[in-house]
Amino acid sequence: MYRRFHDRFGTAGVVLGVIALILALGGTALAAKGALTGKQKKEVEKIAKKYAGKPGAPGANGKDGTNGTNGKDGTNGTNGADGKSVAVTPIEEGDEECEERGGALVEQEGAASGTEVCNGAEGEQGIEGEPWTPESELPSGATETGTWTSGFIKDTTAYPGFFKDLQMPISFPIKLSEEDAANVDARVILPNGEEYSAEAEVPQTQCDGNAGAPSADPGNLCIYVGGGTVNAPSFPEADRKVIIDPVPVPIKSPDGTLGAVAPSGTILRALVLGQEIEVFGAWAVTAE
């Protein structure tokens, strides 16, 4: 019986028939629930597996599709215009262009005119600076000036009648050469314009200034006494004395001796007889 069905309907037909038979027998259950029970599912799967045929051989590959056509090549762009060259022509000093200062003429190819690039105009001459620095020496013919003072001194000792030996430094901001320091003449000018001398008070000609406007001829150090106070109530006016004189400093001159003036300055010594003392002034030195 099975062979007859099989020969007539094939394996698939037999399977479908069995499934239909099961569905017919279980129609009441299907009508009630609307689906197969778990047991019915397992029986159907068992029957289907038993009578299912083996997978068929893979089908042959389909034919390859035809290649698409290539797009058209784009058109070439147009060439850009050639750039213009620039020529630079020097302008010599003295030429009419650039107000005779010299420079260059910059011209673009095909342009109606070029551009002048000129050297800058010469600047105005500045004020002449000092031709020395603190480390150099006072140049020949140059003058430097300064002031000096003893400060106020009041004698409170038991013997006010003795001379007071005061020492007052004078420092040169710009030092003298050793040769100038050795040969410079140091002169002390009193308030009355006369030169102090160990021998006598004689008129001076190398120091024409004063304490308010010190000056000195080349090769001279002029020390001007501007004034001061010498108060000695215990002594007559005629006995009140002030003696000022440059004294040697411990710096050797080129010949090995100690001079009254060193390259860096000098020292004033004031011998004063009084009880209240103050002396001051100015100085000027000019290199030979």
C-alpha positions in Angstrom: 0.0 0.0 0.0 2.8 2.4 0.9 4.7 1.6 -2.3 1.6 2.4 -4.3 1.2 5.8 -2.6 4.9 6.4 -2.8 5.1 5.6 -6.5 2.1 7.7 -7.2 2.7 10.8 -5.0 6.4 10.5 -4.1 8.0 10.9 -0.7 6.8 14.5 -0.3 3.3 13.5 -1.1 3.3 10.7 1.4 4.6 13.0 4.1 2.0 15.6 3.4 -0.7 12.9 3.5 0.4 11.7 6.9 0.4 15.2 8.2 -3.1 15.7 6.8 -4.2 12.5 8.5 -2.9 13.6 11.8 -4.6 17.0 11.5 -7.9 15.2 10.6 -7.6 12.9 13.6 -6.8 15.9 16.0 -9.2 18.3 14.5 -11.2 18.7 17.7 -8.0 19.7 19.6 -7.0 22.1 16.8 -10.4 23.6 16.7 -10.3 24.2 20.4 -6.8 25.7 20.7 -6.1 26.8 17.2 -2.6 25.0 17.0 -0.9 21.5 17.4 -0.1 20.2 20.9 3.5 19.6 21.8 3.0 15.8 21.4 1.5 16.3 17.9 4.4 18.6 16.9 7.0 16.0 17.9 5.1 13.2 16.0 4.9 15.4 12.9 8.6 16.3 13.1 9.5 12.6 13.6 7.5 11.5 10.6 8.9 14.4 8.5 12.5 13.5 9.4 12.0 9.8 8.6 10.6 10.4 5.1 12.4 13.6 4.2 14.8 13.3 1.3 18.5 14.2 1.4 19.5 17.7 0.4 19.9 18.2 -3.3 23.3 19.0 -4.9 24.1 22.8 -5.1 22.9 24.5 -8.2 25.4 25.8 -10.8 26.6 29.3 -10.5 24.9 32.0 -12.5 26.7 33.7 -15.3 28.8 36.8 -14.5 27.2 40.1 -15.3 28.7 42.4 -18.0 31.1 45.2 -17.0 29.8 48.7 -16.9 31.1 51.3 -19.4 33.8 53.7 -18.4 32.9 57.4 -17.9 34.2 60.0 -20.3 37.5 61.8 -19.5 37.1 65.5 -18.4 38.5 68.3 -20.6 41.9 69.8 -19.8 41.9 73.2 -18.1 43.5 76.2 -19.9 47.0 77.3 -18.9 47.4 80.3 -16.7 49.0 83.5 -17.9 52.8 83.9 -17.4 53.8 86.1 -14.4 55.5 89.4 -15.0 59.2 89.8 -14.0 60.6 92.6 -11.9 63.8 94.5 -12.6 65.9 96.3 -10.0 68.2 99.0 -11.2 70.7 100.7 -8.8 70.6 104.4 -8.4 74.0 105.8 -7.7 74.6 108.6 -5.2 74.7 111.9 -7.0 72.1 110.9 -9.6 69.0 113.1 -10.0 66.7 110.3 -8.7 66.3 109.9 -5.0 67.5 113.4 -4.4 71.1 112.3 -5.1 71.0 110.0 -2.0 71.2 106.8 -4.1 69.0 103.7 -3.9 67.3 101.5 -6.4 64.5 101.7 -9.1 62.1 98.7 -8.9 60.1 98.2 -12.2 57.5 95.6 -13.2 57.6 94.2 -16.7 55.3 96.2 -18.9 54.5 98.8 -16.3 54.5 102.5 -17.3 56.7 103.5 -14.4 58.6 102.0 -11.5 59.1 102.7 -7.8 62.1 104.4 -6.3 63.5 102.9 -3.1 65.9 105.5 -1.8 68.5 105.6 0.9 67.4 107.5 4.0 68.4 111.1 4.4 71.3 111.8 6.7 70.2 112.7 10.2 71.0 115.8 12.0 74.2 115.8 13.9 73.6 115.3 17.6 75.2 117.1 20.5 78.8 116.0 20.8 79.2 113.5 23.7 81.9 113.5 26.2 85.0 111.8 24.7 85.8 109.7 27.7 84.4 107.1 30.1 85.0 106.7 33.8 87.8 104.2 33.0 89.7 106.6 30.7 91.8 109.7 31.3 91.0 113.4 31.0 91.9 114.4 27.4 94.4 117.1 26.7 92.8 120.5 27.1 89.7 119.2 28.8 88.6 120.6 32.2 86.7 119.1 35.1 85.5 120.8 38.2 84.2 120.1 41.7 83.7 121.4 45.3 85.4 120.8 48.6 84.6 121.5 52.3 85.8 120.9 55.7 82.4 120.8 57.3 81.7 122.7 60.5 84.0 121.8 63.4 83.6 123.1 67.0 86.5 122.8 69.4 85.5 121.7 72.8 88.9 120.8 74.1 90.5 122.4 77.1 93.2 124.0 74.8 91.3 125.8 72.0 94.4 127.8 71.1 96.2 125.1 69.2 96.2 124.9 65.4 93.7 122.4 63.9 95.2 120.2 61.1 92.2 119.5 58.8 92.5 117.2 55.8 89.9 117.5 53.0 90.0 115.1 49.9 89.5 116.2 46.3 88.6 113.4 44.0 88.7 113.7 40.2 85.7 112.1 38.5 87.9 111.6 35.4 91.4 110.7 36.4 94.5 112.4 35.0 97.2 110.6 33.2 100.2 109.8 35.4 102.3 112.3 33.4 99.7 115.1 33.9 99.4 114.4 37.6 103.2 114.6 38.0 103.5 117.9 36.2 100.3 119.7 37.1 100.8 122.9 39.2 98.5 123.0 42.2 97.5 126.5 43.2 95.4 127.7 46.1 93.4 130.9 45.3 92.3 132.9 48.3 88.9 134.7 48.4 90.6 138.0 47.5 91.8 136.5 44.2 95.5 136.2 45.3 97.4 133.0 45.1 98.5 131.5 48.4 102.3 130.8 48.4 104.5 129.5 51.2 106.8 132.5 50.5 104.3 135.2 49.9 100.9 136.1 48.6 101.4 136.9 44.9 99.0 137.6 42.1 98.1 134.6 40.0 97.5 134.4 36.2 96.8 130.7 35.6 93.6 130.6 37.7 91.2 133.3 36.5 88.0 131.9 38.0 86.6 131.9 41.5 84.7 129.5 43.8 81.5 130.3 42.0 82.9 129.6 38.5 86.1 127.6 38.8 88.5 127.4 35.9 92.1 126.5 35.2 94.7 126.9 32.4 96.1 123.7 30.9 98.5 122.0 33.3 97.0 123.6 36.4 94.9 122.5 39.4 93.2 125.7 40.8 91.8 125.4 44.3 89.5 128.3 45.1 88.7 129.1 48.8 85.1 130.3 48.8 84.9 131.4 52.4 84.3 130.0 55.8 84.1 130.7 59.5 87.0 131.0 61.9 85.8 132.0 65.3 88.4 132.3 68.1 87.0 134.6 70.8 90.1 133.9 73.0 92.5 135.4 70.4 92.8 138.8 68.7 91.5 139.0 65.1 95.1 139.3 63.8 96.0 135.9 65.4 93.2 134.0 63.7 94.8 132.1 60.8 93.8 129.7 58.0 96.6 128.1 55.9 95.5 125.8 53.1 97.9 123.9 50.9 97.8 120.7 48.8 99.7 117.9 50.5 101.4 114.9 48.9 99.4 111.7 48.5 100.8 108.2 48.7 100.9 107.5 44.9 104.1 107.5 43.0 104.6 109.6 39.9 106.3 108.2 36.8 109.7 109.2 38.1 109.1 107.4 41.4 108.6 110.4 43.6 105.5 111.4 45.5 103.8 114.5 44.1 101.1 116.9 45.4 98.6 115.6 42.9 97.8 112.0 42.0 95.9 110.8 38.9 92.8 110.3 41.1 92.9 113.6 43.0 94.7 115.3 45.9 94.3 116.2 49.6 94.0 119.7 51.0 95.4 120.4 54.4 94.1 123.4 56.4 95.9 124.6 59.5 93.4 126.7 61.4 93.7 128.5 64.7 90.2 128.9 66.2 87.4 127.3 68.2 84.6 127.2 65.5 85.9 126.4 62.1 84.3 125.9 58.6 86.1 126.3 55.2 84.8 125.5 51.7 85.5 126.2 48.1 85.7 124.8 44.6 88.4 123.5 42.2 89.1 123.1 38.5 91.8 121.0 36.8 92.8 121.1 33.1 94.9 118.5 31.4 98.0 119.7 29.6 
